């Protein structure tokens, strides 16, 4: 099982407290079944991507937060959905006894 969270789970941005909180919840709730199901050889992991091209800033209602996202999208070469898919495929393809518990994937040009 691979859940999708966000770098916002650990890297807090002003104006994104609710988003960050929900992503932190996803990341933490993924740790619980990992502990419970690991002995049964069930792998449970979280992928935490940075800015992905599929996240348009216009869906954010706060003008300051929307401007921050628009600036980030303008300033960096965002990740693409294919980048996330390739990383998930890699996570799933490792040997059964290996669990890549949490992977953060970021655009190279800028880390938040």
PyMOL commands that set and color helices and strands:
alter all, ss='L'
color gray80, all
select helices_A, chain A and resi 7-9+17-38+57-59+63-75+81-93
alter helices_A, ss='H'
color red, helices_A
select strands_A, chain A and resi 2-4+45-49+102-105
alter strands_A, ss='S'
color yellow, strands_A
deselect
rebuild
show_as cartoon
